[in-house]
Amino acid sequence: MSQIVTGDETWTHHFEPEMKRQSMEWHHPQSQKKKFKTTPSAGKVMIAVFWDIDGVILVEVMARGETINSDAYIRTLQKLKQRYRRVRPNRNPRDMFIQHDNARPHTNLRTQETNAKFGWTVLPHPPYSPDLAPSDFIFLGH
């Protein structure tokens, strides 16, 4: 079980909270400074999360407006490999089993070649199996 790394992506609202410095600004006693609640902006960002039995390994926040395609996913897998070495120093990344859904960027030939180059075994994933994606309920709040 310790060799299995699961990954998933989702869209999330992009928040722009008031900075602490802004809330500490001095205002004249007669001024009426209103503090508004933090609300999501009109945009969303894509995040990818990878974890194993010991916890989260990588949280990748894509640039605003960027989506996951095979090139972006391969870059994320490269970051995952580097991060895995750092946060799991006693484990060999070549022994890793990766589980992700059957989205096109995950099943793309270039992605498959990258997984093979890294020595990773991809665990099969049924076409629709919500019970195999606990991230939708635990990490990503769906």
C-alpha positions as CSV (number, residue, x, y, z in Angstrom):
1,M,0.0,0.0,0.0
2,S,2.8,2.4,0.7
3,Q,3.9,2.3,-3.0
4,I,0.5,3.5,-4.3
5,V,0.2,7.2,-5.2
6,T,-3.2,8.5,-6.2
7,G,-3.8,11.7,-8.1
8,D,-6.8,13.8,-9.0
9,E,-7.6,17.2,-10.4
10,T,-10.5,19.6,-9.9
11,W,-11.5,23.2,-10.5
12,T,-11.7,25.5,-7.5
13,H,-12.6,29.2,-7.0
14,H,-9.7,31.6,-7.1
15,F,-9.9,33.7,-3.9
16,E,-8.3,37.2,-3.4
17,P,-8.6,37.9,0.3
18,E,-7.8,41.3,1.8
19,M,-4.2,41.4,2.8
20,K,-3.3,41.7,6.5
21,R,-1.5,45.0,5.8
22,Q,-4.7,46.4,4.3
23,S,-6.8,45.5,7.3
24,M,-4.2,47.2,9.6
25,E,-4.2,50.5,7.8
26,W,-4.9,53.5,10.1
27,H,-8.0,55.5,9.2
28,H,-9.3,58.8,10.6
29,P,-11.8,58.1,13.5
30,Q,-14.6,59.7,11.4
31,S,-13.9,57.6,8.4
32,Q,-16.2,54.7,7.6
33,K,-14.0,51.8,6.6
34,K,-16.1,48.8,5.7
35,K,-14.5,45.4,5.7
36,F,-16.1,43.1,3.1
37,K,-16.3,39.4,3.3
38,T,-13.8,37.4,1.1
39,T,-15.7,36.2,-1.9
40,P,-14.5,34.1,-4.9
41,S,-13.4,36.0,-7.9
42,A,-15.0,35.3,-11.3
43,G,-12.2,32.9,-12.1
44,K,-11.4,29.4,-11.2
45,V,-8.1,27.6,-11.1
46,M,-7.3,23.9,-11.6
47,I,-5.5,22.1,-8.9
48,A,-3.9,18.6,-8.9
49,V,-3.4,16.7,-5.7
50,F,-1.2,13.6,-5.3
51,W,-1.1,11.5,-2.1
52,D,-0.2,8.2,-0.6
53,I,-0.9,6.3,2.5
54,D,1.2,8.7,4.5
55,G,-0.5,11.9,3.3
56,V,-0.3,14.6,0.6
57,I,2.8,14.6,-1.6
58,L,2.1,17.3,-4.1
59,V,-0.5,20.1,-4.6
60,E,-0.1,21.7,-8.0
61,V,-2.0,24.9,-8.6
62,M,-2.2,25.7,-12.3
63,A,-2.0,29.2,-13.6
64,R,-5.3,31.0,-13.9
65,G,-7.1,29.8,-17.0
66,E,-4.7,26.9,-17.6
67,T,-6.2,23.4,-17.9
68,I,-4.7,20.0,-17.8
69,N,-3.6,18.7,-21.1
70,S,-0.9,16.0,-21.7
71,D,2.0,18.5,-21.7
72,A,0.8,20.1,-18.4
73,Y,0.2,16.7,-16.9
74,I,3.7,15.5,-17.8
75,R,5.2,18.6,-16.2
76,T,3.1,17.8,-13.1
77,L,4.4,14.2,-13.1
78,Q,7.9,15.5,-13.3
79,K,7.3,17.7,-10.2
80,L,5.7,14.7,-8.5
81,K,8.8,12.6,-9.1
82,Q,11.1,15.3,-7.6
83,R,8.7,16.0,-4.7
84,Y,8.4,12.2,-4.0
85,R,12.1,11.9,-3.6
86,R,12.2,14.8,-1.2
87,V,9.2,13.9,1.0
88,R,9.6,10.1,0.9
89,P,13.4,9.7,1.0
90,N,13.3,6.1,2.2
91,R,11.3,5.0,-0.9
92,N,12.4,4.5,-4.4
93,P,10.3,6.4,-6.9
94,R,10.8,3.7,-9.5
95,D,8.8,1.3,-7.2
96,M,5.8,3.6,-7.3
97,F,2.4,2.6,-8.5
98,I,0.3,5.5,-9.7
99,Q,-3.5,5.6,-9.8
100,H,-5.4,8.3,-11.7
101,D,-8.6,8.3,-13.6
102,N,-8.9,7.7,-17.3
103,A,-8.9,11.3,-18.4
104,R,-7.3,11.9,-21.8
105,P,-4.2,13.6,-20.4
106,H,-3.6,10.6,-18.2
107,T,-4.0,8.0,-21.0
108,N,-2.2,9.9,-23.7
109,L,0.7,8.0,-25.3
110,R,3.3,10.6,-24.3
111,T,2.0,10.4,-20.7
112,Q,2.2,6.6,-20.8
113,E,5.8,6.9,-22.1
114,T,6.7,9.3,-19.3
115,N,5.3,6.8,-16.7
116,A,7.3,4.0,-18.3
117,K,10.4,6.2,-18.3
118,F,10.0,6.9,-14.6
119,G,9.5,3.1,-14.0
120,W,6.0,3.7,-12.7
121,T,3.2,1.1,-12.9
122,V,-0.2,2.6,-13.7
123,L,-3.0,0.9,-11.8
124,P,-6.0,0.2,-13.9
125,H,-9.0,2.4,-13.2
126,P,-12.6,1.5,-14.2
127,P,-14.3,4.1,-16.5
128,Y,-16.6,5.4,-13.8
129,S,-15.9,4.5,-10.2
130,P,-16.5,7.2,-7.6
131,D,-15.6,4.9,-4.8
132,L,-12.0,4.8,-6.1
133,A,-11.7,8.6,-6.0
134,P,-11.9,9.6,-2.3
135,S,-10.1,12.8,-3.2
136,D,-13.4,14.1,-4.5
137,F,-14.8,14.0,-1.0
138,I,-11.8,14.3,1.3
139,F,-9.3,16.8,-0.3
140,L,-11.4,18.5,-3.0
141,G,-14.7,19.0,-1.1
142,H,-17.2,17.7,-3.7
